[in-house]
């Protein structure tokens, strides 16, 4: 069975919805909650997502600020 996928027309990122083959952790829960809040606020572009995550204080695994490249890499790592 394939996962439902959506590509946002402005950024070309493909998002999977509610599909993972791993247990949620406090980090992934925090990241998911922050992303949901951004999407609910109509923020869908890559720059807006990166800025929103940094503003929310949600750090990537390396503890640095998010960049477009680190966000894309993390989404790929998480299977999104």
PEPE-V869970 format. One record per residue. N is the residue number from 1. PHI is phi in whole degrees, -180 to 180 (NA if undefined). Layout:
n=N phi=PHI
n=N phi=PHI
This chain:
n=1 phi=NA
n=2 phi=-93
n=3 phi=-85
n=4 phi=-64
n=5 phi=-132
n=6 phi=-139
n=7 phi=-109
n=8 phi=-77
n=9 phi=-64
n=10 phi=-86
n=11 phi=-120
n=12 phi=72
n=13 phi=-78
n=14 phi=-96
n=15 phi=-109
n=16 phi=-93
n=17 phi=-109
n=18 phi=50
n=19 phi=-137
n=20 phi=-154
n=21 phi=-117
n=22 phi=-144
n=23 phi=-76
n=24 phi=-69
n=25 phi=-115
n=26 phi=-55
n=27 phi=-64
n=28 phi=-69
n=29 phi=-65
n=30 phi=-63
n=31 phi=-63
n=32 phi=-62
n=33 phi=-62
n=34 phi=-65
n=35 phi=-65
n=36 phi=-60
n=37 phi=-63
n=38 phi=-65
n=39 phi=-63
n=40 phi=-62
n=41 phi=-84
n=42 phi=68
n=43 phi=-99
n=44 phi=-130
n=45 phi=-84
n=46 phi=-58
n=47 phi=-62
n=48 phi=-67
n=49 phi=-65
n=50 phi=-60
n=51 phi=-63
n=52 phi=-64
n=53 phi=-65
n=54 phi=-64
n=55 phi=-64
n=56 phi=-78
n=57 phi=80
n=58 phi=-85
n=59 phi=-95
n=60 phi=-71
n=61 phi=-55
n=62 phi=-81
n=63 phi=80
n=64 phi=-87
n=65 phi=-78
n=66 phi=-68
n=67 phi=-128
n=68 phi=-58
n=69 phi=-67
n=70 phi=-70
n=71 phi=-66
n=72 phi=-61
n=73 phi=-64
n=74 phi=-68
n=75 phi=-63
n=76 phi=-65
n=77 phi=-63
n=78 phi=-81
n=79 phi=84
n=80 phi=-95
